Amino acid sequence: DLRHLPLVTIDSESARDFDDGVCVEKHPGGGYTLYVAIADVAHYVKPGSALDQEAYRRGTSVYFPQRAVHMLPPRLSTRICSLNPDEDRLAVVVALAYDRRGRLKDYRFSRAVVHNHARLTYTLVQKLLADKDRHLRRQYRPFLKMLGWMGELCQRLREQRYLRGSLLMSIPAAEVVLDDRGWPVDIRRIDHLLAHQVIEEFMIAANEAVALELGEPSLFRVHDPPDPAKMEAFRAFCRSLGFNLPKQANRDPWVLRDFLEEVNQTELAPMVQLMLLRSLKQARYSGVNRGHYGLASEWYTHFTSPIRRYPDLMVHRLLIARLKKRGSPAPPDPEELEEAARHLSERERRAIEAEREMLARMQVRCLAHRVNEEFHGLITGVTPFGFFVSLEEIFADGLVRLVDLPDDYYKYDESCQRLLGRRHRRSFQLGDAVRVKVAQVDIKRRHVNLSLVTKEKNEGHAARPPETG
């Protein structure tokens, strides 16, 4: 019975299913104990049942702006299993003990009944921790000390990940705002805040502990090192922005980590991080442990979201079997694990593709009502037929075509990723800041054509000229 623990959930404002609750204790010597409570879905969804078979077939929940296609029925995902505020729920709890520097000293697992003492949001926690909002701090006074400890432990865990070569990236997400008819009226950029980092670090810690406890064979979340050819293309991209990425980055994550730290001090960081993400291999599930390159983790799995991801439910069952037999439970069949890993990786890819396609449709529909409006933007792609601009005020992008730049004849320079005018020597290249107008929107083809208003004085490039090598 762990209902005395001051567990809280921290999610987005729109969240309806709550997989995880967290709390932190700080000890007199400076160490910490982190409790991560995950909804005990395995208690309700039995292996081989009709419910289980359908969940396996779906593999994951899919989230669209107007609705979600749940892996489990809403009665389970948003009520019975969900760690809803001010209610008791069954959970699988991992307790992680750290020293004052955030180094893991011990961990233990248990199945328990827990109580969610508060439903917090990322925005709220950010205001409490970073913005020091006085009114909110009075309102949430009982949780302030613990939230402060969470911020401290998050920083320690992040430092430990940095030391081992983990890639610290913060890719912004999109939030689609719909009107009463379900039509997109705005698409906001959701930045990666301190509050997001807290939950991210705590979930990574729990996932690593479970993978370490289970050992092999099990279901792992693996991330292979990048393909050398793609990394070489990424190096060329970085050179076009004035950054020099050493060749050793292909095989040494510490070099890539240091490079990212340098880039993160500039306004081009989001674009570089996005291009790096596209250059890395996609993480997947595997019955064989291959490690996780991006996290620089030797043992990693997915354990923290069993309401919306079937792999996590599988891992819960493996962990529960180990807890029941305390030692050497019958090992899972490696062939069955590998088959499940292939199927679930494919279902994840399908879900990601569907979510991306829906976002693209929403972006075009949103801009269709904003023709002739002007926006600030950043050039994020250069081609022989024009350049792509990521808009600042709305999370969307579009194309400025060469045919719509009648002032000069522009030549495409692939090595520098730029368009250079022959007569006036005017150039457009990656990272340039521009002001554009929405000229034409084709909803069916999902094309957005922009027209150039002006090129901003602040071009957003690195301070030094491009280097070679």
Contacts in CASP RR format, 6 or more apart in sequence:
PFRMAT RR
TARGET T0000
AUTHOR 0000-0000-0000
METHOD contacts of the structure
MODEL  1
DLRHLPLVTIDSESARDFDDGVCVEKHPGGGYTLYVAIADVAHYVKPGSA
LDQEAYRRGTSVYFPQRAVHMLPPRLSTRICSLNPDEDRLAVVVALAYDR
RGRLKDYRFSRAVVHNHARLTYTLVQKLLADKDRHLRRQYRPFLKMLGWM
GELCQRLREQRYLRGSLLMSIPAAEVVLDDRGWPVDIRRIDHLLAHQVIE
EFMIAANEAVALELGEPSLFRVHDPPDPAKMEAFRAFCRSLGFNLPKQAN
RDPWVLRDFLEEVNQTELAPMVQLMLLRSLKQARYSGVNRGHYGLASEWY
THFTSPIRRYPDLMVHRLLIARLKKRGSPAPPDPEELEEAARHLSERERR
AIEAEREMLARMQVRCLAHRVNEEFHGLITGVTPFGFFVSLEEIFADGLV
RLVDLPDDYYKYDESCQRLLGRRHRRSFQLGDAVRVKVAQVDIKRRHVNL
SLVTKEKNEGHAARPPETG
1 112 0 8 1.000
1 113 0 8 1.000
2 35 0 8 1.000
2 37 0 8 1.000
2 91 0 8 1.000
2 93 0 8 1.000
2 110 0 8 1.000
2 112 0 8 1.000
2 113 0 8 1.000
2 114 0 8 1.000
3 88 0 8 1.000
3 113 0 8 1.000
3 114 0 8 1.000
3 115 0 8 1.000
5 23 0 8 1.000
5 35 0 8 1.000
5 37 0 8 1.000
5 114 0 8 1.000
5 115 0 8 1.000
6 23 0 8 1.000
6 117 0 8 1.000
6 142 0 8 1.000
6 143 0 8 1.000
6 146 0 8 1.000
7 21 0 8 1.000
7 22 0 8 1.000
7 23 0 8 1.000
7 35 0 8 1.000
7 37 0 8 1.000
7 83 0 8 1.000
7 114 0 8 1.000
7 115 0 8 1.000
7 116 0 8 1.000
7 117 0 8 1.000
8 21 0 8 1.000
8 22 0 8 1.000
8 23 0 8 1.000
8 116 0 8 1.000
8 117 0 8 1.000
8 118 0 8 1.000
8 119 0 8 1.000
8 120 0 8 1.000
8 143 0 8 1.000
8 146 0 8 1.000
9 18 0 8 1.000
9 20 0 8 1.000
9 21 0 8 1.000
9 22 0 8 1.000
9 83 0 8 1.000
9 85 0 8 1.000
9 116 0 8 1.000
9 118 0 8 1.000
9 119 0 8 1.000
9 120 0 8 1.000
10 21 0 8 1.000
10 22 0 8 1.000
10 120 0 8 1.000
10 121 0 8 1.000
10 122 0 8 1.000
10 125 0 8 1.000
10 195 0 8 1.000
10 198 0 8 1.000
10 199 0 8 1.000
11 18 0 8 1.000
11 119 0 8 1.000
11 120 0 8 1.000
11 121 0 8 1.000
11 122 0 8 1.000
12 121 0 8 1.000
12 122 0 8 1.000
13 121 0 8 1.000
13 123 0 8 1.000
14 175 0 8 1.000
16 68 0 8 1.000
16 77 0 8 1.000
16 78 0 8 1.000
16 82 0 8 1.000
17 61 0 8 1.000
17 70 0 8 1.000
17 77 0 8 1.000
17 78 0 8 1.000
17 81 0 8 1.000
17 82 0 8 1.000
17 307 0 8 1.000
17 308 0 8 1.000
18 39 0 8 1.000
18 82 0 8 1.000
18 83 0 8 1.000
18 84 0 8 1.000
18 116 0 8 1.000
18 119 0 8 1.000
19 38 0 8 1.000
19 39 0 8 1.000
19 82 0 8 1.000
19 83 0 8 1.000
19 304 0 8 1.000
19 305 0 8 1.000
19 306 0 8 1.000
19 307 0 8 1.000
19 308 0 8 1.000
20 36 0 8 1.000
20 37 0 8 1.000
20 38 0 8 1.000
20 39 0 8 1.000
20 83 0 8 1.000
20 199 0 8 1.000
20 202 0 8 1.000
20 203 0 8 1.000
20 304 0 8 1.000
20 305 0 8 1.000
21 36 0 8 1.000
21 37 0 8 1.000
21 38 0 8 1.000
21 83 0 8 1.000
21 91 0 8 1.000
21 114 0 8 1.000
21 116 0 8 1.000
22 34 0 8 1.000
22 35 0 8 1.000
22 36 0 8 1.000
22 37 0 8 1.000
22 150 0 8 1.000
22 198 0 8 1.000
22 199 0 8 1.000
22 202 0 8 1.000
23 34 0 8 1.000
23 35 0 8 1.000
23 146 0 8 1.000
24 32 0 8 1.000
24 33 0 8 1.000
24 34 0 8 1.000
24 35 0 8 1.000
24 146 0 8 1.000
24 149 0 8 1.000
24 150 0 8 1.000
24 153 0 8 1.000
25 32 0 8 1.000
25 33 0 8 1.000
25 35 0 8 1.000
25 149 0 8 1.000
26 32 0 8 1.000
26 149 0 8 1.000
26 152 0 8 1.000
27 33 0 8 1.000
29 100 0 8 1.000
30 99 0 8 1.000
30 100 0 8 1.000
31 97 0 8 1.000
31 98 0 8 1.000
31 99 0 8 1.000
31 100 0 8 1.000
31 102 0 8 1.000
32 97 0 8 1.000
32 98 0 8 1.000
32 100 0 8 1.000
32 102 0 8 1.000
32 149 0 8 1.000
32 152 0 8 1.000
32 153 0 8 1.000
32 156 0 8 1.000
33 95 0 8 1.000
33 96 0 8 1.000
33 97 0 8 1.000
33 98 0 8 1.000
34 95 0 8 1.000
34 96 0 8 1.000
34 98 0 8 1.000
34 153 0 8 1.000
34 202 0 8 1.000
34 205 0 8 1.000
35 93 0 8 1.000
35 94 0 8 1.000
35 95 0 8 1.000
35 96 0 8 1.000
36 93 0 8 1.000
36 94 0 8 1.000
36 96 0 8 1.000
36 202 0 8 1.000
36 203 0 8 1.000
36 205 0 8 1.000
36 206 0 8 1.000
36 304 0 8 1.000
37 83 0 8 1.000
37 91 0 8 1.000
37 92 0 8 1.000
37 93 0 8 1.000
37 112 0 8 1.000
37 114 0 8 1.000
38 91 0 8 1.000
38 92 0 8 1.000
38 93 0 8 1.000
38 94 0 8 1.000
38 206 0 8 1.000
38 303 0 8 1.000
38 304 0 8 1.000
38 305 0 8 1.000
38 306 0 8 1.000
38 312 0 8 1.000
38 316 0 8 1.000
39 81 0 8 1.000
39 82 0 8 1.000
39 83 0 8 1.000
39 89 0 8 1.000
39 90 0 8 1.000
39 91 0 8 1.000
39 306 0 8 1.000
39 307 0 8 1.000
40 81 0 8 1.000
40 89 0 8 1.000
40 90 0 8 1.000
40 91 0 8 1.000
40 92 0 8 1.000
40 111 0 8 1.000
40 316 0 8 1.000
41 72 0 8 1.000
41 76 0 8 1.000
41 81 0 8 1.000
41 306 0 8 1.000
41 307 0 8 1.000
41 313 0 8 1.000
41 316 0 8 1.000
42 92 0 8 1.000
42 306 0 8 1.000
42 313 0 8 1.000
42 316 0 8 1.000
42 317 0 8 1.000
42 320 0 8 1.000
43 90 0 8 1.000
43 111 0 8 1.000
44 76 0 8 1.000
44 80 0 8 1.000
44 81 0 8 1.000
45 51 0 8 1.000
45 52 0 8 1.000
45 55 0 8 1.000
45 72 0 8 1.000
45 76 0 8 1.000
45 313 0 8 1.000
46 52 0 8 1.000
47 317 0 8 1.000
51 72 0 8 1.000
51 73 0 8 1.000
55 71 0 8 1.000
55 72 0 8 1.000
55 310 0 8 1.000
55 313 0 8 1.000
56 310 0 8 1.000
56 340 0 8 1.000
56 343 0 8 1.000
58 69 0 8 1.000
58 71 0 8 1.000
58 310 0 8 1.000
58 347 0 8 1.000
59 71 0 8 1.000
59 309 0 8 1.000
59 310 0 8 1.000
59 311 0 8 1.000
59 343 0 8 1.000
59 344 0 8 1.000
59 347 0 8 1.000
59 348 0 8 1.000
59 351 0 8 1.000
60 71 0 8 1.000
60 308 0 8 1.000
60 309 0 8 1.000
60 310 0 8 1.000
60 344 0 8 1.000
60 347 0 8 1.000
60 348 0 8 1.000
60 351 0 8 1.000
61 68 0 8 1.000
61 69 0 8 1.000
61 70 0 8 1.000
61 71 0 8 1.000
61 72 0 8 1.000
61 77 0 8 1.000
61 307 0 8 1.000
61 308 0 8 1.000
61 309 0 8 1.000
61 351 0 8 1.000
62 68 0 8 1.000
62 69 0 8 1.000
62 351 0 8 1.000
62 354 0 8 1.000
62 355 0 8 1.000
63 355 0 8 1.000
64 354 0 8 1.000
64 355 0 8 1.000
64 358 0 8 1.000
65 176 0 8 1.000
65 178 0 8 1.000
65 184 0 8 1.000
65 358 0 8 1.000
65 359 0 8 1.000
65 362 0 8 1.000
66 178 0 8 1.000
66 182 0 8 1.000
70 77 0 8 1.000
70 308 0 8 1.000
71 77 0 8 1.000
71 307 0 8 1.000
71 308 0 8 1.000
71 309 0 8 1.000
71 310 0 8 1.000
72 81 0 8 1.000
72 307 0 8 1.000
72 308 0 8 1.000
76 307 0 8 1.000
77 307 0 8 1.000
77 308 0 8 1.000
81 89 0 8 1.000
81 306 0 8 1.000
81 307 0 8 1.000
82 89 0 8 1.000
82 307 0 8 1.000
83 89 0 8 1.000
83 91 0 8 1.000
83 114 0 8 1.000
83 116 0 8 1.000
84 116 0 8 1.000
84 119 0 8 1.000
85 116 0 8 1.000
85 117 0 8 1.000
85 118 0 8 1.000
85 119 0 8 1.000
86 115 0 8 1.000
86 116 0 8 1.000
86 117 0 8 1.000
87 115 0 8 1.000
87 116 0 8 1.000
88 113 0 8 1.000
88 114 0 8 1.000
88 115 0 8 1.000
89 113 0 8 1.000
89 114 0 8 1.000
89 115 0 8 1.000
89 116 0 8 1.000
90 111 0 8 1.000
90 112 0 8 1.000
90 113 0 8 1.000
90 114 0 8 1.000
91 111 0 8 1.000
91 112 0 8 1.000
91 113 0 8 1.000
91 114 0 8 1.000
92 109 0 8 1.000
92 110 0 8 1.000
92 111 0 8 1.000
92 112 0 8 1.000
92 316 0 8 1.000
92 319 0 8 1.000
92 320 0 8 1.000
93 109 0 8 1.000
93 110 0 8 1.000
93 111 0 8 1.000
93 112 0 8 1.000
93 114 0 8 1.000
94 107 0 8 1.000
94 108 0 8 1.000
94 109 0 8 1.000
94 206 0 8 1.000
94 209 0 8 1.000
94 210 0 8 1.000
95 107 0 8 1.000
95 108 0 8 1.000
95 109 0 8 1.000
95 110 0 8 1.000
96 104 0 8 1.000
96 106 0 8 1.000
96 107 0 8 1.000
96 205 0 8 1.000
96 206 0 8 1.000
96 209 0 8 1.000
97 104 0 8 1.000
97 105 0 8 1.000
97 106 0 8 1.000
97 107 0 8 1.000
98 104 0 8 1.000
98 105 0 8 1.000
98 153 0 8 1.000
98 156 0 8 1.000
98 157 0 8 1.000
99 105 0 8 1.000
100 156 0 8 1.000
101 156 0 8 1.000
101 159 0 8 1.000
101 160 0 8 1.000
102 153 0 8 1.000
102 156 0 8 1.000
102 157 0 8 1.000
102 159 0 8 1.000
102 160 0 8 1.000
103 160 0 8 1.000
104 205 0 8 1.000
104 209 0 8 1.000
107 209 0 8 1.000
107 213 0 8 1.000
109 210 0 8 1.000
109 213 0 8 1.000
109 319 0 8 1.000
109 323 0 8 1.000
110 323 0 8 1.000
111 320 0 8 1.000
111 323 0 8 1.000
117 143 0 8 1.000
118 140 0 8 1.000
118 143 0 8 1.000
120 140 0 8 1.000
120 143 0 8 1.000
122 193 0 8 1.000
122 195 0 8 1.000
122 196 0 8 1.000
122 199 0 8 1.000
123 195 0 8 1.000
124 136 0 8 1.000
124 140 0 8 1.000
124 195 0 8 1.000
125 147 0 8 1.000
125 194 0 8 1.000
125 195 0 8 1.000
125 198 0 8 1.000
126 193 0 8 1.000
126 194 0 8 1.000
126 195 0 8 1.000
127 133 0 8 1.000
127 136 0 8 1.000
128 136 0 8 1.000
128 137 0 8 1.000
128 140 0 8 1.000
128 143 0 8 1.000
128 144 0 8 1.000
128 147 0 8 1.000
129 147 0 8 1.000
129 148 0 8 1.000
129 150 0 8 1.000
129 151 0 8 1.000
129 194 0 8 1.000
129 195 0 8 1.000
130 193 0 8 1.000
130 194 0 8 1.000
130 195 0 8 1.000
137 144 0 8 1.000
140 147 0 8 1.000
150 198 0 8 1.000
150 202 0 8 1.000
151 194 0 8 1.000
151 198 0 8 1.000
153 201 0 8 1.000
154 194 0 8 1.000
154 197 0 8 1.000
154 198 0 8 1.000
154 201 0 8 1.000
154 202 0 8 1.000
157 201 0 8 1.000
157 202 0 8 1.000
157 204 0 8 1.000
157 205 0 8 1.000
158 168 0 8 1.000
158 197 0 8 1.000
158 201 0 8 1.000
161 168 0 8 1.000
161 201 0 8 1.000
161 204 0 8 1.000
161 295 0 8 1.000
161 296 0 8 1.000
162 168 0 8 1.000
162 257 0 8 1.000
164 296 0 8 1.000
165 253 0 8 1.000
165 254 0 8 1.000
165 257 0 8 1.000
165 296 0 8 1.000
166 253 0 8 1.000
166 257 0 8 1.000
166 294 0 8 1.000
166 295 0 8 1.000
166 296 0 8 1.000
166 297 0 8 1.000
167 253 0 8 1.000
167 256 0 8 1.000
167 257 0 8 1.000
167 260 0 8 1.000
167 276 0 8 1.000
167 294 0 8 1.000
167 295 0 8 1.000
167 296 0 8 1.000
168 257 0 8 1.000
168 260 0 8 1.000
168 261 0 8 1.000
168 264 0 8 1.000
169 260 0 8 1.000
169 273 0 8 1.000
169 276 0 8 1.000
169 277 0 8 1.000
170 191 0 8 1.000
170 192 0 8 1.000
170 196 0 8 1.000
170 197 0 8 1.000
170 273 0 8 1.000
171 192 0 8 1.000
171 270 0 8 1.000
171 273 0 8 1.000
171 274 0 8 1.000
171 277 0 8 1.000
172 189 0 8 1.000
172 190 0 8 1.000
172 191 0 8 1.000
172 192 0 8 1.000
172 270 0 8 1.000
172 395 0 8 1.000
173 189 0 8 1.000
173 190 0 8 1.000
174 187 0 8 1.000
174 188 0 8 1.000
174 189 0 8 1.000
174 190 0 8 1.000
174 359 0 8 1.000
174 395 0 8 1.000
175 187 0 8 1.000
175 188 0 8 1.000
175 189 0 8 1.000
175 190 0 8 1.000
175 395 0 8 1.000
176 184 0 8 1.000
176 186 0 8 1.000
176 187 0 8 1.000
176 359 0 8 1.000
176 362 0 8 1.000
176 366 0 8 1.000
177 184 0 8 1.000
177 185 0 8 1.000
177 186 0 8 1.000
177 187 0 8 1.000
177 188 0 8 1.000
178 184 0 8 1.000
178 185 0 8 1.000
179 185 0 8 1.000
183 365 0 8 1.000
184 362 0 8 1.000
184 363 0 8 1.000
184 365 0 8 1.000
184 366 0 8 1.000
185 366 0 8 1.000
185 369 0 8 1.000
186 366 0 8 1.000
186 394 0 8 1.000
187 359 0 8 1.000
187 362 0 8 1.000
187 363 0 8 1.000
187 366 0 8 1.000
187 394 0 8 1.000
187 395 0 8 1.000
187 396 0 8 1.000
188 394 0 8 1.000
188 395 0 8 1.000
189 395 0 8 1.000
203 304 0 8 1.000
204 295 0 8 1.000
204 297 0 8 1.000
206 303 0 8 1.000
206 304 0 8 1.000
207 221 0 8 1.000
207 300 0 8 1.000
207 301 0 8 1.000
207 302 0 8 1.000
207 303 0 8 1.000
207 304 0 8 1.000
208 297 0 8 1.000
208 299 0 8 1.000
208 300 0 8 1.000
210 301 0 8 1.000
210 303 0 8 1.000
210 315 0 8 1.000
210 319 0 8 1.000
211 218 0 8 1.000
211 220 0 8 1.000
211 221 0 8 1.000
211 289 0 8 1.000
211 299 0 8 1.000
211 300 0 8 1.000
211 301 0 8 1.000
211 303 0 8 1.000
212 299 0 8 1.000
213 319 0 8 1.000
213 322 0 8 1.000
214 301 0 8 1.000
214 315 0 8 1.000
214 318 0 8 1.000
214 319 0 8 1.000
214 322 0 8 1.000
215 289 0 8 1.000
215 299 0 8 1.000
216 287 0 8 1.000
216 288 0 8 1.000
216 289 0 8 1.000
217 287 0 8 1.000
217 288 0 8 1.000
217 331 0 8 1.000
217 332 0 8 1.000
217 334 0 8 1.000
217 337 0 8 1.000
218 287 0 8 1.000
218 289 0 8 1.000
218 301 0 8 1.000
218 315 0 8 1.000
218 318 0 8 1.000
218 332 0 8 1.000
218 337 0 8 1.000
219 285 0 8 1.000
219 286 0 8 1.000
219 287 0 8 1.000
219 301 0 8 1.000
219 302 0 8 1.000
219 311 0 8 1.000
219 314 0 8 1.000
219 315 0 8 1.000
219 318 0 8 1.000
219 337 0 8 1.000
219 340 0 8 1.000
219 341 0 8 1.000
220 285 0 8 1.000
220 286 0 8 1.000
220 287 0 8 1.000
220 288 0 8 1.000
220 289 0 8 1.000
220 290 0 8 1.000
220 291 0 8 1.000
220 299 0 8 1.000
220 300 0 8 1.000
220 301 0 8 1.000
221 283 0 8 1.000
221 284 0 8 1.000
221 285 0 8 1.000
221 286 0 8 1.000
221 292 0 8 1.000
221 300 0 8 1.000
221 301 0 8 1.000
221 302 0 8 1.000
221 311 0 8 1.000
222 283 0 8 1.000
222 284 0 8 1.000
222 285 0 8 1.000
222 286 0 8 1.000
222 288 0 8 1.000
222 289 0 8 1.000
222 290 0 8 1.000
222 291 0 8 1.000
222 292 0 8 1.000
222 300 0 8 1.000
223 280 0 8 1.000
223 281 0 8 1.000
223 283 0 8 1.000
223 284 0 8 1.000
223 290 0 8 1.000
223 291 0 8 1.000
223 292 0 8 1.000
223 293 0 8 1.000
223 294 0 8 1.000
223 295 0 8 1.000
223 300 0 8 1.000
224 281 0 8 1.000
224 290 0 8 1.000
224 293 0 8 1.000
225 250 0 8 1.000
225 251 0 8 1.000
225 281 0 8 1.000
225 293 0 8 1.000
226 250 0 8 1.000
226 279 0 8 1.000
226 280 0 8 1.000
226 281 0 8 1.000
226 293 0 8 1.000
227 281 0 8 1.000
228 250 0 8 1.000
230 279 0 8 1.000
230 280 0 8 1.000
231 249 0 8 1.000
231 250 0 8 1.000
231 279 0 8 1.000
232 250 0 8 1.000
233 279 0 8 1.000
234 245 0 8 1.000
234 275 0 8 1.000
234 276 0 8 1.000
234 279 0 8 1.000
235 245 0 8 1.000
235 247 0 8 1.000
235 249 0 8 1.000
236 415 0 8 1.000
237 275 0 8 1.000
237 417 0 8 1.000
237 430 0 8 1.000
238 244 0 8 1.000
238 245 0 8 1.000
238 259 0 8 1.000
238 272 0 8 1.000
239 245 0 8 1.000
239 466 0 8 1.000
239 467 0 8 1.000
239 468 0 8 1.000
239 469 0 8 1.000
240 415 0 8 1.000
240 416 0 8 1.000
240 417 0 8 1.000
240 418 0 8 1.000
240 429 0 8 1.000
240 430 0 8 1.000
240 466 0 8 1.000
241 268 0 8 1.000
241 271 0 8 1.000
241 272 0 8 1.000
241 430 0 8 1.000
241 431 0 8 1.000
241 461 0 8 1.000
241 462 0 8 1.000
241 466 0 8 1.000
242 461 0 8 1.000
242 462 0 8 1.000
242 464 0 8 1.000
242 465 0 8 1.000
242 466 0 8 1.000
242 467 0 8 1.000
243 259 0 8 1.000
243 262 0 8 1.000
243 263 0 8 1.000
243 272 0 8 1.000
243 462 0 8 1.000
244 467 0 8 1.000
244 469 0 8 1.000
245 255 0 8 1.000
245 256 0 8 1.000
245 259 0 8 1.000
246 255 0 8 1.000
246 259 0 8 1.000
247 469 0 8 1.000
248 255 0 8 1.000
249 255 0 8 1.000
249 256 0 8 1.000
249 259 0 8 1.000
253 293 0 8 1.000
253 294 0 8 1.000
253 296 0 8 1.000
256 276 0 8 1.000
260 272 0 8 1.000
260 273 0 8 1.000
260 276 0 8 1.000
263 269 0 8 1.000
263 272 0 8 1.000
263 273 0 8 1.000
266 460 0 8 1.000
266 462 0 8 1.000
267 460 0 8 1.000
268 431 0 8 1.000
268 460 0 8 1.000
268 461 0 8 1.000
268 462 0 8 1.000
271 378 0 8 1.000
271 380 0 8 1.000
271 390 0 8 1.000
271 430 0 8 1.000
271 431 0 8 1.000
274 380 0 8 1.000
280 293 0 8 1.000
280 294 0 8 1.000
281 293 0 8 1.000
282 349 0 8 1.000
283 292 0 8 1.000
284 341 0 8 1.000
284 345 0 8 1.000
284 348 0 8 1.000
285 302 0 8 1.000
285 311 0 8 1.000
285 340 0 8 1.000
285 341 0 8 1.000
285 342 0 8 1.000
285 344 0 8 1.000
285 345 0 8 1.000
285 348 0 8 1.000
286 338 0 8 1.000
286 341 0 8 1.000
287 334 0 8 1.000
287 337 0 8 1.000
287 338 0 8 1.000
287 341 0 8 1.000
288 334 0 8 1.000
288 338 0 8 1.000
289 298 0 8 1.000
289 299 0 8 1.000
291 297 0 8 1.000
291 298 0 8 1.000
291 299 0 8 1.000
291 300 0 8 1.000
292 300 0 8 1.000
301 311 0 8 1.000
301 315 0 8 1.000
302 309 0 8 1.000
302 311 0 8 1.000
302 312 0 8 1.000
302 315 0 8 1.000
303 312 0 8 1.000
303 315 0 8 1.000
303 316 0 8 1.000
303 319 0 8 1.000
304 312 0 8 1.000
305 312 0 8 1.000
306 312 0 8 1.000
306 313 0 8 1.000
306 315 0 8 1.000
306 316 0 8 1.000
309 348 0 8 1.000
310 344 0 8 1.000
310 347 0 8 1.000
311 340 0 8 1.000
311 341 0 8 1.000
311 344 0 8 1.000
314 340 0 8 1.000
318 332 0 8 1.000
321 329 0 8 1.000
321 330 0 8 1.000
322 329 0 8 1.000
360 446 0 8 1.000
361 443 0 8 1.000
361 446 0 8 1.000
363 395 0 8 1.000
363 396 0 8 1.000
363 397 0 8 1.000
363 448 0 8 1.000
364 396 0 8 1.000
364 441 0 8 1.000
364 442 0 8 1.000
364 443 0 8 1.000
364 446 0 8 1.000
364 447 0 8 1.000
364 448 0 8 1.000
365 443 0 8 1.000
366 394 0 8 1.000
366 396 0 8 1.000
367 394 0 8 1.000
367 396 0 8 1.000
367 438 0 8 1.000
367 441 0 8 1.000
367 448 0 8 1.000
368 441 0 8 1.000
368 443 0 8 1.000
370 394 0 8 1.000
370 438 0 8 1.000
371 438 0 8 1.000
371 439 0 8 1.000
371 440 0 8 1.000
371 441 0 8 1.000
372 437 0 8 1.000
372 438 0 8 1.000
372 439 0 8 1.000
373 437 0 8 1.000
373 438 0 8 1.000
374 435 0 8 1.000
374 436 0 8 1.000
374 437 0 8 1.000
374 453 0 8 1.000
375 391 0 8 1.000
375 392 0 8 1.000
375 393 0 8 1.000
375 394 0 8 1.000
375 435 0 8 1.000
375 436 0 8 1.000
375 437 0 8 1.000
375 438 0 8 1.000
376 391 0 8 1.000
376 392 0 8 1.000
376 393 0 8 1.000
376 433 0 8 1.000
376 434 0 8 1.000
376 435 0 8 1.000
376 456 0 8 1.000
377 389 0 8 1.000
377 390 0 8 1.000
377 391 0 8 1.000
377 392 0 8 1.000
377 433 0 8 1.000
377 434 0 8 1.000
377 435 0 8 1.000
377 436 0 8 1.000
378 389 0 8 1.000
378 390 0 8 1.000
378 392 0 8 1.000
378 431 0 8 1.000
378 432 0 8 1.000
378 433 0 8 1.000
378 434 0 8 1.000
378 460 0 8 1.000
379 387 0 8 1.000
379 388 0 8 1.000
379 389 0 8 1.000
379 428 0 8 1.000
379 429 0 8 1.000
379 430 0 8 1.000
379 431 0 8 1.000
379 432 0 8 1.000
379 433 0 8 1.000
379 434 0 8 1.000
380 388 0 8 1.000
380 389 0 8 1.000
380 390 0 8 1.000
380 397 0 8 1.000
380 430 0 8 1.000
380 431 0 8 1.000
381 387 0 8 1.000
381 388 0 8 1.000
381 417 0 8 1.000
381 430 0 8 1.000
382 388 0 8 1.000
382 412 0 8 1.000
382 417 0 8 1.000
382 418 0 8 1.000
382 419 0 8 1.000
382 428 0 8 1.000
382 429 0 8 1.000
382 430 0 8 1.000
383 412 0 8 1.000
384 402 0 8 1.000
384 412 0 8 1.000
385 401 0 8 1.000
385 402 0 8 1.000
386 399 0 8 1.000
386 400 0 8 1.000
386 401 0 8 1.000
386 402 0 8 1.000
386 405 0 8 1.000
386 410 0 8 1.000
386 419 0 8 1.000
387 399 0 8 1.000
387 400 0 8 1.000
387 419 0 8 1.000
387 428 0 8 1.000
388 397 0 8 1.000
388 398 0 8 1.000
388 399 0 8 1.000
388 400 0 8 1.000
389 397 0 8 1.000
389 398 0 8 1.000
389 399 0 8 1.000
389 400 0 8 1.000
389 434 0 8 1.000
389 436 0 8 1.000
389 450 0 8 1.000
390 396 0 8 1.000
390 397 0 8 1.000
391 397 0 8 1.000
391 398 0 8 1.000
391 436 0 8 1.000
396 448 0 8 1.000
397 448 0 8 1.000
398 448 0 8 1.000
398 449 0 8 1.000
398 450 0 8 1.000
399 447 0 8 1.000
399 448 0 8 1.000
399 449 0 8 1.000
399 450 0 8 1.000
400 428 0 8 1.000
400 434 0 8 1.000
400 436 0 8 1.000
400 449 0 8 1.000
400 450 0 8 1.000
400 451 0 8 1.000
400 452 0 8 1.000
401 449 0 8 1.000
402 410 0 8 1.000
402 419 0 8 1.000
404 439 0 8 1.000
404 449 0 8 1.000
404 451 0 8 1.000
404 452 0 8 1.000
405 452 0 8 1.000
407 424 0 8 1.000
407 426 0 8 1.000
408 421 0 8 1.000
408 422 0 8 1.000
408 423 0 8 1.000
408 424 0 8 1.000
408 426 0 8 1.000
409 421 0 8 1.000
409 422 0 8 1.000
409 423 0 8 1.000
410 419 0 8 1.000
410 420 0 8 1.000
410 421 0 8 1.000
410 422 0 8 1.000
410 428 0 8 1.000
411 419 0 8 1.000
411 420 0 8 1.000
411 421 0 8 1.000
411 422 0 8 1.000
412 418 0 8 1.000
412 419 0 8 1.000
413 419 0 8 1.000
413 420 0 8 1.000
416 429 0 8 1.000
416 466 0 8 1.000
417 429 0 8 1.000
417 430 0 8 1.000
418 427 0 8 1.000
418 428 0 8 1.000
418 429 0 8 1.000
418 430 0 8 1.000
419 427 0 8 1.000
419 428 0 8 1.000
419 429 0 8 1.000
420 426 0 8 1.000
420 427 0 8 1.000
421 427 0 8 1.000
426 455 0 8 1.000
428 434 0 8 1.000
428 455 0 8 1.000
431 459 0 8 1.000
431 460 0 8 1.000
431 461 0 8 1.000
432 455 0 8 1.000
432 456 0 8 1.000
432 459 0 8 1.000
432 460 0 8 1.000
432 461 0 8 1.000
433 455 0 8 1.000
433 456 0 8 1.000
433 458 0 8 1.000
433 459 0 8 1.000
433 460 0 8 1.000
434 452 0 8 1.000
434 453 0 8 1.000
434 454 0 8 1.000
434 455 0 8 1.000
434 456 0 8 1.000
435 452 0 8 1.000
435 453 0 8 1.000
435 454 0 8 1.000
435 455 0 8 1.000
435 456 0 8 1.000
436 450 0 8 1.000
436 451 0 8 1.000
436 452 0 8 1.000
436 453 0 8 1.000
437 450 0 8 1.000
437 451 0 8 1.000
437 453 0 8 1.000
438 448 0 8 1.000
438 450 0 8 1.000
439 449 0 8 1.000
439 450 0 8 1.000
439 451 0 8 1.000
440 447 0 8 1.000
440 448 0 8 1.000
440 449 0 8 1.000
441 447 0 8 1.000
441 448 0 8 1.000
441 449 0 8 1.000
442 448 0 8 1.000
END
